[in-house]
Amino acid sequence: MKGPKGVWALRAGFLLGGLALVGVGAARGEAWEVMEKAVRICLECIGIG
C-alpha cells in the first residue's frame, strides 16, 4: 500500500487534472451551453417551456 505522501500526491494530481479540464471546457464556451440546457429542462419540468 502507498503511504500518506503517495495518496496525497494522487489526490493532488486528480484535483489539478480536474481543474484543467474545467478550464478547457470554460474556455470553449461549454459552460454557457450547459446552462442553456439546464434552463430549458427546468422550464419543461414546470410546464412553461
PyMOL Python script that loads the backbone (N, CA, C, O; Angstrom):
from pymol import cmd

cmd.read_pdbstr("""\
ATOM      1  N   MET A   1       0.838  -1.195   0.000  1.00  0.00           N
ATOM      2  CA  MET A   1       0.000   0.000   0.000  1.00  0.00           C
ATOM      3  C   MET A   1       0.877   1.250   0.000  1.00  0.00           C
ATOM      4  O   MET A   1       2.007   1.239   0.489  1.00  0.00           O
ATOM      5  N   LYS A   2       0.352   2.278  -0.535  1.00  0.00           N
ATOM      6  CA  LYS A   2       1.088   3.541  -0.587  1.00  0.00           C
ATOM      7  C   LYS A   2       0.967   4.266   0.742  1.00  0.00           C
ATOM      8  O   LYS A   2      -0.020   4.128   1.464  1.00  0.00           O
ATOM      9  N   GLY A   3       1.977   5.027   1.037  1.00  0.00           N
ATOM     10  CA  GLY A   3       1.968   5.823   2.261  1.00  0.00           C
ATOM     11  C   GLY A   3       1.148   7.087   2.070  1.00  0.00           C
ATOM     12  O   GLY A   3       0.609   7.332   0.991  1.00  0.00           O
ATOM     13  N   PRO A   4       1.057   7.878   3.114  1.00  0.00           N
ATOM     14  CA  PRO A   4       0.283   9.123   3.046  1.00  0.00           C
ATOM     15  C   PRO A   4       0.765  10.085   1.962  1.00  0.00           C
ATOM     16  O   PRO A   4      -0.042  10.798   1.365  1.00  0.00           O
ATOM     17  N   LYS A   5       2.081  10.112   1.701  1.00  0.00           N
ATOM     18  CA  LYS A   5       2.584  11.021   0.668  1.00  0.00           C
ATOM     19  C   LYS A   5       2.084  10.598  -0.709  1.00  0.00           C
ATOM     20  O   LYS A   5       1.723  11.447  -1.523  1.00  0.00           O
ATOM     21  N   GLY A   6       2.059   9.308  -0.973  1.00  0.00           N
ATOM     22  CA  GLY A   6       1.593   8.816  -2.262  1.00  0.00           C
ATOM     23  C   GLY A   6       0.121   9.101  -2.476  1.00  0.00           C
ATOM     24  O   GLY A   6      -0.291   9.465  -3.578  1.00  0.00           O
ATOM     25  N   VAL A   7      -0.676   8.938  -1.427  1.00  0.00           N
ATOM     26  CA  VAL A   7      -2.115   9.207  -1.522  1.00  0.00           C
ATOM     27  C   VAL A   7      -2.347  10.692  -1.755  1.00  0.00           C
ATOM     28  O   VAL A   7      -3.188  11.075  -2.569  1.00  0.00           O
ATOM     29  N   TRP A   8      -1.593  11.535  -1.033  1.00  0.00           N
ATOM     30  CA  TRP A   8      -1.746  12.976  -1.184  1.00  0.00           C
ATOM     31  C   TRP A   8      -1.378  13.413  -2.593  1.00  0.00           C
ATOM     32  O   TRP A   8      -2.058  14.252  -3.184  1.00  0.00           O
ATOM     33  N   ALA A   9      -0.313  12.851  -3.126  1.00  0.00           N
ATOM     34  CA  ALA A   9       0.129  13.204  -4.472  1.00  0.00           C
ATOM     35  C   ALA A   9      -0.900  12.771  -5.506  1.00  0.00           C
ATOM     36  O   ALA A   9      -1.163  13.499  -6.463  1.00  0.00           O
ATOM     37  N   LEU A  10      -1.479  11.599  -5.319  1.00  0.00           N
ATOM     38  CA  LEU A  10      -2.507  11.115  -6.246  1.00  0.00           C
ATOM     39  C   LEU A  10      -3.738  12.023  -6.216  1.00  0.00           C
ATOM     40  O   LEU A  10      -4.277  12.383  -7.263  1.00  0.00           O
ATOM     41  N   ARG A  11      -4.171  12.385  -5.029  1.00  0.00           N
ATOM     42  CA  ARG A  11      -5.332  13.287  -4.902  1.00  0.00           C
ATOM     43  C   ARG A  11      -5.044  14.650  -5.528  1.00  0.00           C
ATOM     44  O   ARG A  11      -5.892  15.212  -6.221  1.00  0.00           O
ATOM     45  N   ALA A  12      -3.857  15.174  -5.283  1.00  0.00           N
ATOM     46  CA  ALA A  12      -3.483  16.469  -5.853  1.00  0.00           C
ATOM     47  C   ALA A  12      -3.437  16.388  -7.379  1.00  0.00           C
ATOM     48  O   ALA A  12      -3.838  17.330  -8.063  1.00  0.00           O
ATOM     49  N   GLY A  13      -2.955  15.276  -7.907  1.00  0.00           N
ATOM     50  CA  GLY A  13      -2.927  15.088  -9.358  1.00  0.00           C
ATOM     51  C   GLY A  13      -4.313  15.072  -9.959  1.00  0.00           C
ATOM     52  O   GLY A  13      -4.564  15.708 -10.983  1.00  0.00           O
ATOM     53  N   PHE A  14      -5.220  14.340  -9.318  1.00  0.00           N
ATOM     54  CA  PHE A  14      -6.599  14.304  -9.807  1.00  0.00           C
ATOM     55  C   PHE A  14      -7.262  15.674  -9.715  1.00  0.00           C
ATOM     56  O   PHE A  14      -8.002  16.071 -10.615  1.00  0.00           O
ATOM     57  N   LEU A  15      -6.998  16.391  -8.633  1.00  0.00           N
ATOM     58  CA  LEU A  15      -7.569  17.731  -8.474  1.00  0.00           C
ATOM     59  C   LEU A  15      -7.063  18.670  -9.562  1.00  0.00           C
ATOM     60  O   LEU A  15      -7.851  19.390 -10.176  1.00  0.00           O
ATOM     61  N   LEU A  16      -5.767  18.668  -9.802  1.00  0.00           N
ATOM     62  CA  LEU A  16      -5.206  19.535 -10.838  1.00  0.00           C
ATOM     63  C   LEU A  16      -5.717  19.144 -12.226  1.00  0.00           C
ATOM     64  O   LEU A  16      -6.004  20.009 -13.053  1.00  0.00           O
ATOM     65  N   GLY A  17      -5.829  17.844 -12.475  1.00  0.00           N
ATOM     66  CA  GLY A  17      -6.361  17.390 -13.762  1.00  0.00           C
ATOM     67  C   GLY A  17      -7.800  17.829 -13.952  1.00  0.00           C
ATOM     68  O   GLY A  17      -8.181  18.279 -15.033  1.00  0.00           O
ATOM     69  N   GLY A  18      -8.602  17.699 -12.899  1.00  0.00           N
ATOM     70  CA  GLY A  18      -9.997  18.124 -12.977  1.00  0.00           C
ATOM     71  C   GLY A  18     -10.133  19.620 -13.210  1.00  0.00           C
ATOM     72  O   GLY A  18     -10.961  20.063 -14.006  1.00  0.00           O
ATOM     73  N   LEU A  19      -9.318  20.389 -12.511  1.00  0.00           N
ATOM     74  CA  LEU A  19      -9.355  21.843 -12.695  1.00  0.00           C
ATOM     75  C   LEU A  19      -8.926  22.234 -14.108  1.00  0.00           C
ATOM     76  O   LEU A  19      -9.467  23.171 -14.694  1.00  0.00           O
ATOM     77  N   ALA A  20      -7.958  21.512 -14.641  1.00  0.00           N
ATOM     78  CA  ALA A  20      -7.509  21.799 -16.007  1.00  0.00           C
ATOM     79  C   ALA A  20      -8.633  21.514 -17.000  1.00  0.00           C
ATOM     80  O   ALA A  20      -8.852  22.292 -17.928  1.00  0.00           O
ATOM     81  N   LEU A  21      -9.338  20.414 -16.812  1.00  0.00           N
ATOM     82  CA  LEU A  21     -10.435  20.085 -17.732  1.00  0.00           C
ATOM     83  C   LEU A  21     -11.598  21.063 -17.606  1.00  0.00           C
ATOM     84  O   LEU A  21     -12.231  21.399 -18.607  1.00  0.00           O
ATOM     85  N   VAL A  22     -11.886  21.521 -16.398  1.00  0.00           N
ATOM     86  CA  VAL A  22     -12.925  22.542 -16.214  1.00  0.00           C
ATOM     87  C   VAL A  22     -12.514  23.825 -16.925  1.00  0.00           C
ATOM     88  O   VAL A  22     -13.343  24.479 -17.558  1.00  0.00           O
ATOM     89  N   GLY A  23     -11.242  24.187 -16.824  1.00  0.00           N
ATOM     90  CA  GLY A  23     -10.746  25.385 -17.509  1.00  0.00           C
ATOM     91  C   GLY A  23     -10.860  25.275 -19.015  1.00  0.00           C
ATOM     92  O   GLY A  23     -11.239  26.238 -19.680  1.00  0.00           O
ATOM     93  N   VAL A  24     -10.534  24.103 -19.565  1.00  0.00           N
ATOM     94  CA  VAL A  24     -10.646  23.893 -21.011  1.00  0.00           C
ATOM     95  C   VAL A  24     -12.103  24.006 -21.444  1.00  0.00           C
ATOM     96  O   VAL A  24     -12.397  24.636 -22.460  1.00  0.00           O
ATOM     97  N   GLY A  25     -13.015  23.407 -20.689  1.00  0.00           N
ATOM     98  CA  GLY A  25     -14.437  23.488 -21.026  1.00  0.00           C
ATOM     99  C   GLY A  25     -14.948  24.918 -20.970  1.00  0.00           C
ATOM    100  O   GLY A  25     -15.714  25.340 -21.837  1.00  0.00           O
ATOM    101  N   ALA A  26     -14.531  25.662 -19.960  1.00  0.00           N
ATOM    102  CA  ALA A  26     -14.961  27.057 -19.843  1.00  0.00           C
ATOM    103  C   ALA A  26     -14.402  27.896 -20.987  1.00  0.00           C
ATOM    104  O   ALA A  26     -15.084  28.782 -21.502  1.00  0.00           O
ATOM    105  N   ALA A  27     -13.171  27.620 -21.380  1.00  0.00           N
ATOM    106  CA  ALA A  27     -12.556  28.374 -22.476  1.00  0.00           C
ATOM    107  C   ALA A  27     -13.268  28.099 -23.800  1.00  0.00           C
ATOM    108  O   ALA A  27     -13.300  28.960 -24.679  1.00  0.00           O
ATOM    109  N   ARG A  28     -13.831  26.920 -23.942  1.00  0.00           N
ATOM    110  CA  ARG A  28     -14.536  26.569 -25.179  1.00  0.00           C
ATOM    111  C   ARG A  28     -15.987  27.055 -25.176  1.00  0.00           C
ATOM    112  O   ARG A  28     -16.688  26.898 -26.176  1.00  0.00           O
ATOM    113  N   GLY A  29     -16.446  27.640 -24.072  1.00  0.00           N
ATOM    114  CA  GLY A  29     -17.805  28.161 -24.001  1.00  0.00           C
ATOM    115  C   GLY A  29     -18.845  27.111 -23.673  1.00  0.00           C
ATOM    116  O   GLY A  29     -20.037  27.332 -23.888  1.00  0.00           O
ATOM    117  N   GLU A  30     -18.420  25.984 -23.162  1.00  0.00           N
ATOM    118  CA  GLU A  30     -19.362  24.910 -22.876  1.00  0.00           C
ATOM    119  C   GLU A  30     -20.198  25.179 -21.632  1.00  0.00           C
ATOM    120  O   GLU A  30     -21.280  24.610 -21.486  1.00  0.00           O
ATOM    121  N   ALA A  31     -19.723  26.029 -20.739  1.00  0.00           N
ATOM    122  CA  ALA A  31     -20.489  26.336 -19.533  1.00  0.00           C
ATOM    123  C   ALA A  31     -21.805  27.014 -19.905  1.00  0.00           C
ATOM    124  O   ALA A  31     -22.843  26.720 -19.311  1.00  0.00           O
ATOM    125  N   TRP A  32     -21.771  27.907 -20.871  1.00  0.00           N
ATOM    126  CA  TRP A  32     -22.983  28.600 -21.299  1.00  0.00           C
ATOM    127  C   TRP A  32     -23.966  27.622 -21.932  1.00  0.00           C
ATOM    128  O   TRP A  32     -25.171  27.725 -21.706  1.00  0.00           O
ATOM    129  N   GLU A  33     -23.467  26.675 -22.721  1.00  0.00           N
ATOM    130  CA  GLU A  33     -24.319  25.684 -23.358  1.00  0.00           C
ATOM    131  C   GLU A  33     -25.004  24.796 -22.319  1.00  0.00           C
ATOM    132  O   GLU A  33     -26.187  24.480 -22.448  1.00  0.00           O
ATOM    133  N   VAL A  34     -24.261  24.401 -21.299  1.00  0.00           N
ATOM    134  CA  VAL A  34     -24.837  23.582 -20.231  1.00  0.00           C
ATOM    135  C   VAL A  34     -25.911  24.372 -19.494  1.00  0.00           C
ATOM    136  O   VAL A  34     -26.956  23.819 -19.149  1.00  0.00           O
ATOM    137  N   MET A  35     -25.669  25.649 -19.249  1.00  0.00           N
ATOM    138  CA  MET A  35     -26.654  26.496 -18.565  1.00  0.00           C
ATOM    139  C   MET A  35     -27.921  26.621 -19.384  1.00  0.00           C
ATOM    140  O   MET A  35     -29.016  26.550 -18.824  1.00  0.00           O
ATOM    141  N   GLU A  36     -27.811  26.807 -20.693  1.00  0.00           N
ATOM    142  CA  GLU A  36     -28.986  26.906 -21.547  1.00  0.00           C
ATOM    143  C   GLU A  36     -29.812  25.625 -21.504  1.00  0.00           C
ATOM    144  O   GLU A  36     -31.040  25.680 -21.427  1.00  0.00           O
ATOM    145  N   LYS A  37     -29.149  24.480 -21.553  1.00  0.00           N
ATOM    146  CA  LYS A  37     -29.855  23.199 -21.497  1.00  0.00           C
ATOM    147  C   LYS A  37     -30.540  23.011 -20.148  1.00  0.00           C
ATOM    148  O   LYS A  37     -31.664  22.513 -20.087  1.00  0.00           O
ATOM    149  N   ALA A  38     -29.874  23.405 -19.071  1.00  0.00           N
ATOM    150  CA  ALA A  38     -30.455  23.271 -17.739  1.00  0.00           C
ATOM    151  C   ALA A  38     -31.708  24.129 -17.594  1.00  0.00           C
ATOM    152  O   ALA A  38     -32.705  23.687 -17.025  1.00  0.00           O
ATOM    153  N   VAL A  39     -31.657  25.354 -18.108  1.00  0.00           N
ATOM    154  CA  VAL A  39     -32.824  26.237 -18.032  1.00  0.00           C
ATOM    155  C   VAL A  39     -33.970  25.659 -18.851  1.00  0.00           C
ATOM    156  O   VAL A  39     -35.120  25.685 -18.413  1.00  0.00           O
ATOM    157  N   ARG A  40     -33.668  25.140 -20.032  1.00  0.00           N
ATOM    158  CA  ARG A  40     -34.696  24.557 -20.893  1.00  0.00           C
ATOM    159  C   ARG A  40     -35.368  23.361 -20.214  1.00  0.00           C
ATOM    160  O   ARG A  40     -36.593  23.233 -20.233  1.00  0.00           O
ATOM    161  N   ILE A  41     -34.563  22.499 -19.622  1.00  0.00           N
ATOM    162  CA  ILE A  41     -35.122  21.315 -18.938  1.00  0.00           C
ATOM    163  C   ILE A  41     -35.954  21.749 -17.738  1.00  0.00           C
ATOM    164  O   ILE A  41     -37.027  21.191 -17.507  1.00  0.00           O
ATOM    165  N   CYS A  42     -35.491  22.719 -16.978  1.00  0.00           N
ATOM    166  CA  CYS A  42     -36.212  23.186 -15.803  1.00  0.00           C
ATOM    167  C   CYS A  42     -37.554  23.790 -16.199  1.00  0.00           C
ATOM    168  O   CYS A  42     -38.570  23.528 -15.555  1.00  0.00           O
ATOM    169  N   LEU A  43     -37.560  24.593 -17.253  1.00  0.00           N
ATOM    170  CA  LEU A  43     -38.806  25.197 -17.689  1.00  0.00           C
ATOM    171  C   LEU A  43     -39.785  24.140 -18.203  1.00  0.00           C
ATOM    172  O   LEU A  43     -40.994  24.284 -18.021  1.00  0.00           O
ATOM    173  N   GLU A  44     -39.277  23.076 -18.845  1.00  0.00           N
ATOM    174  CA  GLU A  44     -40.152  21.998 -19.298  1.00  0.00           C
ATOM    175  C   GLU A  44     -40.750  21.256 -18.109  1.00  0.00           C
ATOM    176  O   GLU A  44     -41.903  20.828 -18.160  1.00  0.00           O
ATOM    177  N   CYS A  45     -39.977  21.102 -17.041  1.00  0.00           N
ATOM    178  CA  CYS A  45     -40.462  20.377 -15.866  1.00  0.00           C
ATOM    179  C   CYS A  45     -41.633  21.097 -15.203  1.00  0.00           C
ATOM    180  O   CYS A  45     -42.547  20.444 -14.698  1.00  0.00           O
ATOM    181  N   ILE A  46     -41.623  22.430 -15.194  1.00  0.00           N
ATOM    182  CA  ILE A  46     -42.704  23.155 -14.549  1.00  0.00           C
ATOM    183  C   ILE A  46     -43.816  23.518 -15.535  1.00  0.00           C
ATOM    184  O   ILE A  46     -44.801  24.155 -15.161  1.00  0.00           O
ATOM    185  N   GLY A  47     -43.654  23.114 -16.779  1.00  0.00           N
ATOM    186  CA  GLY A  47     -44.732  23.283 -17.747  1.00  0.00           C
ATOM    187  C   GLY A  47     -44.748  24.597 -18.491  1.00  0.00           C
ATOM    188  O   GLY A  47     -45.749  24.909 -19.137  1.00  0.00           O
ATOM    189  N   ILE A  48     -43.693  25.378 -18.434  1.00  0.00           N
ATOM    190  CA  ILE A  48     -43.669  26.663 -19.127  1.00  0.00           C
ATOM    191  C   ILE A  48     -43.044  26.512 -20.510  1.00  0.00           C
ATOM    192  O   ILE A  48     -43.509  27.122 -21.474  1.00  0.00           O
ATOM    193  N   GLY A  49     -41.993  25.700 -20.609  1.00  0.00           N
ATOM    194  CA  GLY A  49     -41.243  25.585 -21.859  1.00  0.00           C
ATOM    195  C   GLY A  49     -41.837  24.615 -22.731  1.00  0.00           C
ATOM    196  O   GLY A  49     -41.337  24.386 -23.832  1.00  0.00           O
TER     197      GLY A  49
END
""", "prot")
cmd.dss("prot")
cmd.show_as("cartoon", "prot")
cmd.util.cbc("prot")
cmd.orient("prot")
